[in-house]
Every structure is written in structure tokens, then in C-alpha cells.
């Protein structure tokens, strides 16, 4: 993969360590694997970020950070990819994962309307959270695996392409 393109968009390790919100992590942020751009680190970071973006939980960025620390993959990519689920895409993602969870559990989908009130939250969410969570886990695992293998394949393709170009240049010089 073109590391220079990825590096251009990601903050440097020093910028991340200087963030006040991350000071509590202390020396954990000094692990060089958290900032490497290699096939393993980037593909696992994609899997972590995509999986976490499907979770119907608050604090997705914190979850992605903890998973990236645990799996020792690229931290900035993991956190940035959480924004796949943003205010624009969130309704479609959660509706789809709710339908998937209902299908997987064999329960009929419940008709509901969204209302921003505490009463709605306590009554309606209780009815839909199990299919939503199961569907989110299934979709997150599927798309995380897809992202992981797609990044590994793209990285490998790029490396093989570069090898062939180098070989062609060497043979042209000889």
C-alpha cells in the first residue's frame, strides 16, 4: 500500500502522545507497533475499526483504542475507521443490523418509531436491543473479516506489482 498516502492523513505518534485526553495511557502509547504502517498493523487496524463501527454502544472510539492497544495494531487508523458509523450512516447501519439480528434470532421485527424522549428510550430500546446487538456483532464480524482480507490482498498485490516493476527496470538496465 502507498504508505506515503496513509502517512499524510494520520497524525504523528508525537501528536497523539501530546493529546491531553490520552495522557492516562502513559507508556502504553510508546509501543512502536501502534504507529507502524505494515501489512499486519494496517489490516488488523481496519478490522478493529470496522468491527467497532458496527457496535451499538457509546464510546466506540474508546473501544477501538483499547482493542488497538490489546492487538498492537495501528492506533490512529483503528480510531479513524470508527467514523464509518457517523450521524449520516448510523440509521441505515443500525436498521440493517436490527433486521439481520431479527432474522438470525428467528424473531419477527418489531415495528417501532423513533422518538427522542426518555420514555421511548426505556420502553422501545428494551424490545429491540437483543436483535440489534446480535445483528451488529454478526455484521461487524463479517465486515471486519472482509476488510482484513481485502487490505491484506491489496497490500500483497501492491508489493508484487512493485517487485515486477523493479525486475523490469533491472532487466532493462542489463
C-alpha beads as a LAMMPS data file, in Angstrom:
LAMMPS data file: protein, C-alpha beads

174 atoms
173 bonds

1 atom types
1 bond types

-500.0 500.0 xlo xhi
-500.0 500.0 ylo yhi
-500.0 500.0 zlo zhi

Masses

1 110.0

Atoms # bond

1 1 1 0.000 0.000 0.000
2 1 1 1.190 3.529 -0.564
3 1 1 2.466 4.342 2.895
4 1 1 3.044 7.971 1.969
5 1 1 -0.672 8.485 1.282
6 1 1 -1.699 6.906 4.582
7 1 1 1.039 8.747 6.486
8 1 1 -0.134 12.068 5.047
9 1 1 -3.579 11.649 6.642
10 1 1 -2.523 10.219 10.001
11 1 1 -1.202 12.222 12.917
12 1 1 2.339 11.553 14.061
13 1 1 2.998 9.486 17.202
14 1 1 4.234 12.633 18.969
15 1 1 0.960 14.450 18.216
16 1 1 -1.043 11.559 19.619
17 1 1 1.099 11.259 22.757
18 1 1 0.706 15.010 23.352
19 1 1 -3.126 14.822 23.477
20 1 1 -4.387 15.578 26.971
21 1 1 -7.210 13.049 26.687
22 1 1 -4.710 10.230 26.178
23 1 1 -2.268 11.080 28.974
24 1 1 -3.849 8.420 31.208
25 1 1 -2.482 5.707 28.863
26 1 1 1.049 6.707 29.844
27 1 1 3.749 4.473 28.416
28 1 1 1.286 2.271 26.530
29 1 1 1.463 4.795 23.686
30 1 1 5.226 4.263 23.383
31 1 1 4.751 0.877 21.699
32 1 1 6.052 1.398 18.135
33 1 1 3.613 -1.190 16.748
34 1 1 0.767 1.235 17.394
35 1 1 2.079 3.535 14.669
36 1 1 3.712 1.165 12.162
37 1 1 2.368 1.046 8.643
38 1 1 2.889 -2.540 7.582
39 1 1 0.556 -5.197 6.214
40 1 1 -0.234 -6.732 9.589
41 1 1 -0.720 -3.495 11.512
42 1 1 -2.914 -1.845 8.886
43 1 1 -5.073 -4.893 8.141
44 1 1 -5.740 -5.541 11.838
45 1 1 -6.460 -1.819 12.341
46 1 1 -9.034 -1.961 9.542
47 1 1 -10.658 -4.994 11.155
48 1 1 -10.752 -3.294 14.572
49 1 1 -12.123 -0.021 13.227
50 1 1 -14.778 -1.624 11.031
51 1 1 -15.899 -4.062 13.755
52 1 1 -16.144 -1.305 16.342
53 1 1 -18.088 0.976 13.998
54 1 1 -20.921 -1.566 13.936
55 1 1 -21.285 -1.788 17.717
56 1 1 -24.429 -0.042 19.013
57 1 1 -22.579 1.249 22.049
58 1 1 -21.458 4.687 23.130
59 1 1 -17.722 5.271 23.234
60 1 1 -16.806 3.450 20.041
61 1 1 -13.544 5.391 19.783
62 1 1 -12.541 4.280 23.288
63 1 1 -13.381 0.668 22.439
64 1 1 -11.331 0.899 19.230
65 1 1 -8.421 2.406 21.168
66 1 1 -8.473 -0.383 23.747
67 1 1 -8.703 -3.062 21.033
68 1 1 -5.824 -1.458 19.104
69 1 1 -3.705 -1.415 22.273
70 1 1 -4.579 -5.033 23.016
71 1 1 -3.971 -6.270 19.443
72 1 1 -0.989 -3.915 18.935
73 1 1 -2.165 -2.583 15.584
74 1 1 -2.166 0.897 14.079
75 1 1 -3.967 3.049 16.642
76 1 1 -4.822 6.110 14.525
77 1 1 -6.332 4.017 11.723
78 1 1 -8.411 1.991 14.177
79 1 1 -9.872 5.123 15.705
80 1 1 -10.448 6.933 12.399
81 1 1 -12.282 3.963 10.876
82 1 1 -14.825 4.042 13.689
83 1 1 -16.306 7.048 11.885
84 1 1 -17.798 4.720 9.281
85 1 1 -20.791 4.942 11.579
86 1 1 -21.437 8.654 11.657
87 1 1 -24.688 10.591 12.068
88 1 1 -25.435 10.177 8.353
89 1 1 -24.816 6.416 8.096
90 1 1 -25.896 5.390 11.602
91 1 1 -29.645 4.994 10.929
92 1 1 -29.066 2.765 7.882
93 1 1 -26.415 0.679 9.642
94 1 1 -28.444 0.104 12.796
95 1 1 -31.685 -0.569 10.910
96 1 1 -29.892 -3.145 8.747
97 1 1 -28.205 -4.773 11.715
98 1 1 -31.524 -4.872 13.586
99 1 1 -33.146 -6.669 10.631
100 1 1 -30.163 -9.057 10.423
101 1 1 -30.373 -9.776 14.160
102 1 1 -34.122 -10.395 13.948
103 1 1 -33.559 -12.804 11.076
104 1 1 -30.679 -14.573 12.855
105 1 1 -32.690 -14.999 16.051
106 1 1 -35.812 -16.040 14.171
107 1 1 -37.919 -13.322 15.771
108 1 1 -40.236 -11.116 13.746
109 1 1 -39.057 -7.492 13.513
110 1 1 -40.996 -5.154 15.789
111 1 1 -42.484 -2.031 14.272
112 1 1 -41.243 0.999 16.132
113 1 1 -40.918 4.697 15.646
114 1 1 -38.076 6.760 16.985
115 1 1 -38.896 9.492 19.438
116 1 1 -36.281 11.430 21.344
117 1 1 -37.594 11.025 24.866
118 1 1 -36.619 9.119 27.983
119 1 1 -39.910 7.198 27.924
120 1 1 -39.248 5.948 24.388
121 1 1 -35.703 5.011 25.309
122 1 1 -36.759 2.915 28.294
123 1 1 -39.670 1.147 26.581
124 1 1 -38.705 0.701 22.927
125 1 1 -34.991 0.007 23.259
126 1 1 -35.815 -2.846 25.617
127 1 1 -37.732 -4.511 22.761
128 1 1 -35.107 -4.072 20.054
129 1 1 -31.712 -4.226 21.760
130 1 1 -31.120 -8.003 21.576
131 1 1 -31.698 -8.311 17.787
132 1 1 -29.818 -5.047 17.272
133 1 1 -26.812 -6.229 19.271
134 1 1 -26.738 -9.709 17.690
135 1 1 -27.072 -8.237 14.199
136 1 1 -24.383 -5.674 14.963
137 1 1 -21.972 -8.373 16.146
138 1 1 -22.665 -10.508 13.060
139 1 1 -22.344 -7.628 10.600
140 1 1 -19.318 -6.228 12.411
141 1 1 -17.533 -9.591 12.363
142 1 1 -18.358 -10.142 8.690
143 1 1 -17.261 -6.696 7.510
144 1 1 -14.196 -6.727 9.783
145 1 1 -13.073 -10.021 8.243
146 1 1 -13.811 -8.652 4.781
147 1 1 -11.780 -5.506 5.482
148 1 1 -8.913 -7.522 6.980
149 1 1 -8.582 -9.849 3.992
150 1 1 -9.178 -7.071 1.447
151 1 1 -6.379 -4.937 2.909
152 1 1 -4.020 -7.912 3.036
153 1 1 -4.821 -8.773 -0.585
154 1 1 -4.418 -5.163 -1.743
155 1 1 -1.144 -4.831 0.125
156 1 1 0.153 -8.077 -1.375
157 1 1 -0.954 -7.016 -4.862
158 1 1 0.867 -3.700 -4.440
159 1 1 4.062 -5.403 -3.245
160 1 1 4.031 -7.910 -6.134
161 1 1 3.426 -5.082 -8.596
162 1 1 6.405 -3.176 -7.193
163 1 1 8.603 -6.300 -7.385
164 1 1 7.691 -6.779 -11.033
165 1 1 8.429 -3.135 -11.823
166 1 1 11.820 -3.413 -10.121
167 1 1 12.590 -6.610 -12.005
168 1 1 11.622 -4.991 -15.307
169 1 1 13.837 -1.974 -14.583
170 1 1 16.785 -4.203 -13.679
171 1 1 16.394 -6.297 -16.811
172 1 1 16.094 -3.146 -18.958
173 1 1 19.344 -1.800 -17.491
174 1 1 21.221 -5.085 -18.100

Bonds

1 1 1 2
2 1 2 3
3 1 3 4
4 1 4 5
5 1 5 6
6 1 6 7
7 1 7 8
8 1 8 9
9 1 9 10
10 1 10 11
11 1 11 12
12 1 12 13
13 1 13 14
14 1 14 15
15 1 15 16
16 1 16 17
17 1 17 18
18 1 18 19
19 1 19 20
20 1 20 21
21 1 21 22
22 1 22 23
23 1 23 24
24 1 24 25
25 1 25 26
26 1 26 27
27 1 27 28
28 1 28 29
29 1 29 30
30 1 30 31
31 1 31 32
32 1 32 33
33 1 33 34
34 1 34 35
35 1 35 36
36 1 36 37
37 1 37 38
38 1 38 39
39 1 39 40
40 1 40 41
41 1 41 42
42 1 42 43
43 1 43 44
44 1 44 45
45 1 45 46
46 1 46 47
47 1 47 48
48 1 48 49
49 1 49 50
50 1 50 51
51 1 51 52
52 1 52 53
53 1 53 54
54 1 54 55
55 1 55 56
56 1 56 57
57 1 57 58
58 1 58 59
59 1 59 60
60 1 60 61
61 1 61 62
62 1 62 63
63 1 63 64
64 1 64 65
65 1 65 66
66 1 66 67
67 1 67 68
68 1 68 69
69 1 69 70
70 1 70 71
71 1 71 72
72 1 72 73
73 1 73 74
74 1 74 75
75 1 75 76
76 1 76 77
77 1 77 78
78 1 78 79
79 1 79 80
80 1 80 81
81 1 81 82
82 1 82 83
83 1 83 84
84 1 84 85
85 1 85 86
86 1 86 87
87 1 87 88
88 1 88 89
89 1 89 90
90 1 90 91
91 1 91 92
92 1 92 93
93 1 93 94
94 1 94 95
95 1 95 96
96 1 96 97
97 1 97 98
98 1 98 99
99 1 99 100
100 1 100 101
101 1 101 102
102 1 102 103
103 1 103 104
104 1 104 105
105 1 105 106
106 1 106 107
107 1 107 108
108 1 108 109
109 1 109 110
110 1 110 111
111 1 111 112
112 1 112 113
113 1 113 114
114 1 114 115
115 1 115 116
116 1 116 117
117 1 117 118
118 1 118 119
119 1 119 120
120 1 120 121
121 1 121 122
122 1 122 123
123 1 123 124
124 1 124 125
125 1 125 126
126 1 126 127
127 1 127 128
128 1 128 129
129 1 129 130
130 1 130 131
131 1 131 132
132 1 132 133
133 1 133 134
134 1 134 135
135 1 135 136
136 1 136 137
137 1 137 138
138 1 138 139
139 1 139 140
140 1 140 141
141 1 141 142
142 1 142 143
143 1 143 144
144 1 144 145
145 1 145 146
146 1 146 147
147 1 147 148
148 1 148 149
149 1 149 150
150 1 150 151
151 1 151 152
152 1 152 153
153 1 153 154
154 1 154 155
155 1 155 156
156 1 156 157
157 1 157 158
158 1 158 159
159 1 159 160
160 1 160 161
161 1 161 162
162 1 162 163
163 1 163 164
164 1 164 165
165 1 165 166
166 1 166 167
167 1 167 168
168 1 168 169
169 1 169 170
170 1 170 171
171 1 171 172
172 1 172 173
173 1 173 174
